[in-house]
Amino acid sequence: MDISKKDWKLFRERLADWQEKYMEGLIKEYINFLNDDTKPVSEKLWGLEKRIKEDKHHPGVIMEMRKSEAIWDIVRLMRLKVITYDDLSEFSGELQQEVKRIIEMSR
């Protein structure tokens, strides 16, 4: 399915907000990890470094955008729980149905 110009524009506008929200959740996880008094400081430091190194490549943090891949990117963001169906409410019915179809097909 080719994504419509309207949906493509909306996707480009929303992606940054979705990523900000996802990264906000990561920061809360990091804070909880660092506040764990049962772990030594060195484990916290190296554990945090490892986690950030992994997280910075996650689509919820960074994503290369291509119109031809947008539907697949949306599906991937849904599977990774960066976004939900509610986040797609302003997108066209066609796009929403295609996302649902792809997700259900792969179950």
RAWO-V522557 format. One record per residue. N is the residue number from 1. BURIAL is b if it has 16 or more other ideal C-beta (glycine too) atoms within 10 Angstrom, else e. D_LAST is the distance of its C-alpha to the last C-alpha in whole Angstrom. Layout:
# RAWO-V522557
<<N BURIAL D_LAST> <N BURIAL D_LAST>>
This chain:
# RAWO-V522557
<<1 e 20> <2 e 23> <3 b 23> <4 e 26> <5 e 29> <6 e 29> <7 b 25> <8 b 26> <9 e 29> <10 b 27> <11 b 25> <12 e 27> <13 e 29> <14 b 26> <15 b 25> <16 e 28> <17 e 28> <18 b 24> <19 b 25> <20 e 28> <21 e 26> <22 b 24> <23 b 27> <24 e 29> <25 e 26> <26 b 27> <27 e 31> <28 e 30> <29 e 28> <30 b 31> <31 e 34> <32 e 33> <33 e 32> <34 e 36> <35 e 37> <36 e 36> <37 e 40> <38 e 39> <39 e 38> <40 e 41> <41 e 41> <42 e 41> <43 e 37> <44 b 36> <45 e 38> <46 e 36> <47 e 33> <48 e 33> <49 e 34> <50 e 31> <51 e 28> <52 e 30> <53 e 30> <54 e 26> <55 b 25> <56 e 27> <57 e 25> <58 e 22> <59 b 21> <60 b 22> <61 b 25> <62 e 26> <63 b 24> <64 e 26> <65 e 25> <66 e 25> <67 e 25> <68 e 23> <69 e 21> <70 b 20> <71 b 17> <72 e 15> <73 b 17> <74 b 16> <75 b 13> <76 e 13> <77 b 16> <78 b 13> <79 e 11> <80 e 14> <81 e 15> <82 b 18> <83 b 18> <84 e 17> <85 e 16> <86 e 20> <87 b 21> <88 b 20> <89 e 22> <90 e 25> <91 b 23> <92 e 23> <93 e 21> <94 e 20> <95 b 19> <96 b 17> <97 e 16> <98 b 15> <99 b 13> <100 e 11> <101 e 10> <102 b 9> <103 e 7> <104 e 5> <105 e 6> <106 e 4> <107 e 0>>
